[in-house]
Amino acid sequence: MMQFESLLVMLIVGALAGWLSGKIMAGRGFGLVGNLIVGIVGAFLAGLIFPALGFAVGGGFLASVLHATIGAVILLFLIGLIRKA
């Protein structure tokens, strides 16, 4: 079972990643709240997919934010492709 502190850190990292990804992918975001949700989902997906691919950026808070931001940017890109289709 995930501890409360781990969940809280994951939410903070995801929210920060969502904000950053909204800045990086200007014009493809969903507003502040939507980007925060995308960041949290992107952080979760990056945590599942990147280790399976052997992709790692290191440990620590900043590495986690970078990892989650990459996942959120990829997610925003994919959502943008689906919205245009």
Backbone as JSON Lines, residues from 0, in Angstrom:
{"i":0,"aa":"M","n":[0.84,-1.18,0.0],"ca":[0.0,0.0,0.0],"c":[0.88,1.25,0.0]}
{"i":1,"aa":"M","n":[0.51,2.21,-0.83],"ca":[1.3,3.44,-0.94],"c":[1.07,4.31,0.29]}
{"i":2,"aa":"Q","n":[2.16,4.82,0.81],"ca":[2.06,5.69,1.97],"c":[1.56,7.06,1.54]}
{"i":3,"aa":"F","n":[0.97,7.78,2.48],"ca":[0.41,9.1,2.2],"c":[1.48,10.07,1.68]}
{"i":4,"aa":"E","n":[2.67,10.02,2.27],"ca":[3.74,10.93,1.85],"c":[4.13,10.67,0.41]}
{"i":5,"aa":"S","n":[4.2,9.41,0.01],"ca":[4.55,9.06,-1.37],"c":[3.49,9.57,-2.33]}
{"i":6,"aa":"L","n":[2.24,9.42,-1.98],"ca":[1.15,9.91,-2.81],"c":[1.19,11.43,-2.92]}
{"i":7,"aa":"L","n":[1.45,12.1,-1.8],"ca":[1.52,13.56,-1.8],"c":[2.67,14.05,-2.69]}
{"i":8,"aa":"V","n":[3.83,13.42,-2.59],"ca":[4.98,13.81,-3.41],"c":[4.67,13.56,-4.88]}
{"i":9,"aa":"M","n":[4.02,12.44,-5.2],"ca":[3.67,12.14,-6.58],"c":[2.7,13.2,-7.13]}
{"i":10,"aa":"L","n":[1.76,13.63,-6.33],"ca":[0.82,14.67,-6.76],"c":[1.52,16.01,-6.97]}
{"i":11,"aa":"I","n":[2.44,16.35,-6.08],"ca":[3.18,17.61,-6.22],"c":[4.06,17.57,-7.46]}
{"i":12,"aa":"V","n":[4.78,16.46,-7.66],"ca":[5.64,16.32,-8.83],"c":[4.79,16.36,-10.1]}
{"i":13,"aa":"G","n":[3.67,15.66,-10.11],"ca":[2.79,15.66,-11.27],"c":[2.21,17.03,-11.57]}
{"i":14,"aa":"A","n":[1.82,17.74,-10.53],"ca":[1.26,19.09,-10.73],"c":[2.32,20.03,-11.3]}
{"i":15,"aa":"L","n":[3.53,19.96,-10.77],"ca":[4.62,20.79,-11.28],"c":[4.95,20.41,-12.73]}
{"i":16,"aa":"A","n":[4.96,19.11,-13.01],"ca":[5.23,18.64,-14.37],"c":[4.13,19.09,-15.33]}
{"i":17,"aa":"G","n":[2.89,19.08,-14.89],"ca":[1.79,19.54,-15.72],"c":[1.9,21.01,-16.05]}
{"i":18,"aa":"W","n":[2.29,21.8,-15.07],"ca":[2.48,23.22,-15.31],"c":[3.61,23.45,-16.31]}
{"i":19,"aa":"L","n":[4.74,22.75,-16.11],"ca":[5.88,22.88,-17.01],"c":[5.53,22.42,-18.42]}
{"i":20,"aa":"S","n":[4.81,21.31,-18.52],"ca":[4.45,20.8,-19.84],"c":[3.5,21.75,-20.55]}
{"i":21,"aa":"G","n":[2.64,22.42,-19.8],"ca":[1.77,23.43,-20.4],"c":[2.55,24.6,-20.97]}
{"i":22,"aa":"K","n":[3.66,24.96,-20.3],"ca":[4.52,26.03,-20.8],"c":[5.3,25.57,-22.03]}
{"i":23,"aa":"I","n":[5.78,24.33,-22.0],"ca":[6.57,23.79,-23.11],"c":[5.69,23.6,-24.35]}
{"i":24,"aa":"M","n":[4.5,23.07,-24.16],"ca":[3.59,22.77,-25.27],"c":[2.54,23.86,-25.39]}
{"i":25,"aa":"A","n":[2.96,25.09,-25.47],"ca":[2.04,26.23,-25.53],"c":[1.05,26.04,-26.68]}
{"i":26,"aa":"G","n":[-0.22,26.27,-26.38],"ca":[-1.26,26.12,-27.39],"c":[-1.88,24.73,-27.42]}
{"i":27,"aa":"R","n":[-1.29,23.78,-26.73],"ca":[-1.84,22.42,-26.71],"c":[-2.35,22.04,-25.33]}
{"i":28,"aa":"G","n":[-2.33,22.96,-24.41],"ca":[-2.72,22.64,-23.05],"c":[-4.22,22.71,-22.83]}
{"i":29,"aa":"F","n":[-4.6,22.48,-21.59],"ca":[-6.01,22.45,-21.21],"c":[-6.3,23.45,-20.09]}
{"i":30,"aa":"G","n":[-5.51,24.5,-20.0],"ca":[-5.66,25.43,-18.9],"c":[-4.93,24.91,-17.68]}
{"i":31,"aa":"L","n":[-4.89,25.71,-16.64],"ca":[-4.1,25.37,-15.46],"c":[-4.53,24.07,-14.82]}
{"i":32,"aa":"V","n":[-5.8,23.92,-14.51],"ca":[-6.28,22.7,-13.83],"c":[-6.13,21.48,-14.73]}
{"i":33,"aa":"G","n":[-6.48,21.62,-16.01],"ca":[-6.34,20.5,-16.94],"c":[-4.9,20.07,-17.09]}
{"i":34,"aa":"N","n":[-3.97,21.02,-17.17],"ca":[-2.56,20.68,-17.29],"c":[-2.03,20.01,-16.02]}
{"i":35,"aa":"L","n":[-2.54,20.41,-14.86],"ca":[-2.14,19.76,-13.63],"c":[-2.56,18.29,-13.63]}
{"i":36,"aa":"I","n":[-3.78,18.04,-14.1],"ca":[-4.26,16.66,-14.18],"c":[-3.43,15.87,-15.2]}
{"i":37,"aa":"V","n":[-3.17,16.48,-16.35],"ca":[-2.33,15.83,-17.37],"c":[-0.95,15.53,-16.8]}
{"i":38,"aa":"G","n":[-0.41,16.44,-16.01],"ca":[0.9,16.23,-15.39],"c":[0.9,15.06,-14.44]}
{"i":39,"aa":"I","n":[-0.15,14.93,-13.65],"ca":[-0.24,13.82,-12.7],"c":[-0.37,12.5,-13.46]}
{"i":40,"aa":"V","n":[-1.21,12.47,-14.49],"ca":[-1.36,11.26,-15.3],"c":[-0.06,10.97,-16.05]}
{"i":41,"aa":"G","n":[0.58,12.01,-16.6],"ca":[1.85,11.84,-17.29],"c":[2.94,11.31,-16.38]}
{"i":42,"aa":"A","n":[2.98,11.79,-15.14],"ca":[3.95,11.3,-14.17],"c":[3.72,9.82,-13.88]}
{"i":43,"aa":"F","n":[2.47,9.44,-13.74],"ca":[2.14,8.04,-13.49],"c":[2.55,7.17,-14.68]}
{"i":44,"aa":"L","n":[2.2,7.62,-15.9],"ca":[2.55,6.85,-17.09],"c":[4.06,6.76,-17.28]}
{"i":45,"aa":"A","n":[4.76,7.86,-17.05],"ca":[6.22,7.85,-17.18],"c":[6.84,6.89,-16.17]}
{"i":46,"aa":"G","n":[6.26,6.83,-14.97],"ca":[6.75,5.91,-13.95],"c":[6.55,4.46,-14.33]}
{"i":47,"aa":"L","n":[5.55,4.18,-15.15],"ca":[5.3,2.82,-15.6],"c":[6.09,2.46,-16.85]}
{"i":48,"aa":"I","n":[6.13,3.37,-17.81],"ca":[6.67,3.06,-19.13],"c":[8.19,3.21,-19.2]}
{"i":49,"aa":"F","n":[8.73,4.32,-18.68],"ca":[10.16,4.59,-18.85],"c":[11.07,3.52,-18.25]}
{"i":50,"aa":"P","n":[10.8,3.02,-17.04],"ca":[11.67,1.96,-16.52],"c":[11.64,0.69,-17.39]}
{"i":51,"aa":"A","n":[10.49,0.39,-17.97],"ca":[10.38,-0.79,-18.83],"c":[11.22,-0.61,-20.11]}
{"i":52,"aa":"L","n":[11.38,0.64,-20.55],"ca":[12.18,0.93,-21.74],"c":[13.66,1.11,-21.4]}
{"i":53,"aa":"G","n":[14.0,1.09,-20.11],"ca":[15.38,1.29,-19.7],"c":[15.79,2.75,-19.66]}
{"i":54,"aa":"F","n":[14.82,3.66,-19.7],"ca":[15.09,5.1,-19.69],"c":[15.0,5.6,-18.26]}
{"i":55,"aa":"A","n":[16.07,6.23,-17.79],"ca":[16.08,6.78,-16.44],"c":[16.87,8.07,-16.44]}
{"i":56,"aa":"V","n":[16.46,9.02,-15.64],"ca":[17.14,10.3,-15.55],"c":[17.81,10.48,-14.19]}
{"i":57,"aa":"G","n":[17.83,9.46,-13.38],"ca":[18.45,9.54,-12.07],"c":[17.42,9.58,-10.96]}
{"i":58,"aa":"G","n":[17.89,9.89,-9.77],"ca":[17.0,9.92,-8.62],"c":[16.87,11.32,-8.06]}
{"i":59,"aa":"G","n":[16.0,11.49,-7.1],"ca":[15.81,12.78,-6.47],"c":[14.61,13.52,-7.01]}
{"i":60,"aa":"F","n":[14.31,14.62,-6.35],"ca":[13.11,15.39,-6.68],"c":[13.18,16.0,-8.07]}
{"i":61,"aa":"L","n":[14.3,16.64,-8.42],"ca":[14.4,17.28,-9.73],"c":[14.36,16.26,-10.86]}
{"i":62,"aa":"A","n":[14.98,15.12,-10.66],"ca":[14.93,14.06,-11.67],"c":[13.5,13.56,-11.82]}
{"i":63,"aa":"S","n":[12.78,13.46,-10.73],"ca":[11.38,13.03,-10.79],"c":[10.54,14.04,-11.55]}
{"i":64,"aa":"V","n":[10.78,15.32,-11.32],"ca":[10.04,16.37,-12.04],"c":[10.36,16.31,-13.53]}
{"i":65,"aa":"L","n":[11.64,16.12,-13.88],"ca":[12.03,16.0,-15.28],"c":[11.38,14.79,-15.93]}
{"i":66,"aa":"H","n":[11.41,13.68,-15.26],"ca":[10.81,12.43,-15.74],"c":[9.31,12.63,-15.99]}
{"i":67,"aa":"A","n":[8.63,13.21,-15.01],"ca":[7.19,13.43,-15.12],"c":[6.86,14.46,-16.19]}
{"i":68,"aa":"T","n":[7.71,15.47,-16.34],"ca":[7.47,16.49,-17.37],"c":[7.58,15.88,-18.75]}
{"i":69,"aa":"I","n":[8.57,15.03,-18.96],"ca":[8.7,14.34,-20.25],"c":[7.44,13.51,-20.52]}
{"i":70,"aa":"G","n":[6.97,12.78,-19.51],"ca":[5.75,11.99,-19.67],"c":[4.54,12.86,-19.98]}
{"i":71,"aa":"A","n":[4.44,14.0,-19.31],"ca":[3.29,14.9,-19.53],"c":[3.35,15.55,-20.91]}
{"i":72,"aa":"V","n":[4.55,15.91,-21.38],"ca":[4.69,16.49,-22.71],"c":[4.29,15.46,-23.77]}
{"i":73,"aa":"I","n":[4.73,14.23,-23.59],"ca":[4.34,13.17,-24.53],"c":[2.83,12.98,-24.51]}
{"i":74,"aa":"L","n":[2.25,12.98,-23.32],"ca":[0.79,12.83,-23.21],"c":[0.06,13.99,-23.87]}
{"i":75,"aa":"L","n":[0.51,15.22,-23.66],"ca":[-0.12,16.38,-24.32],"c":[0.02,16.28,-25.83]}
{"i":76,"aa":"F","n":[1.17,15.83,-26.31],"ca":[1.37,15.66,-27.74],"c":[0.38,14.64,-28.31]}
{"i":77,"aa":"L","n":[0.25,13.5,-27.63],"ca":[-0.66,12.46,-28.1],"c":[-2.13,12.93,-28.06]}
{"i":78,"aa":"I","n":[-2.49,13.63,-27.01],"ca":[-3.85,14.16,-26.91],"c":[-4.1,15.17,-28.02]}
{"i":79,"aa":"G","n":[-3.08,15.99,-28.32],"ca":[-3.2,16.95,-29.43],"c":[-3.42,16.26,-30.77]}
{"i":80,"aa":"L","n":[-2.72,15.14,-30.98],"ca":[-2.91,14.38,-32.22],"c":[-4.32,13.82,-32.31]}
{"i":81,"aa":"I","n":[-4.82,13.31,-31.22],"ca":[-6.17,12.73,-31.2],"c":[-7.22,13.81,-31.42]}
{"i":82,"aa":"R","n":[-7.01,14.98,-30.82],"ca":[-7.98,16.08,-30.97],"c":[-8.05,16.58,-32.4]}
{"i":83,"aa":"K","n":[-6.93,16.52,-33.13],"ca":[-6.91,16.97,-34.52],"c":[-7.5,15.96,-35.47]}
{"i":84,"aa":"A","n":[-7.52,14.7,-35.08],"ca":[-8.01,13.63,-35.97],"c":[-9.52,13.64,-36.1]}
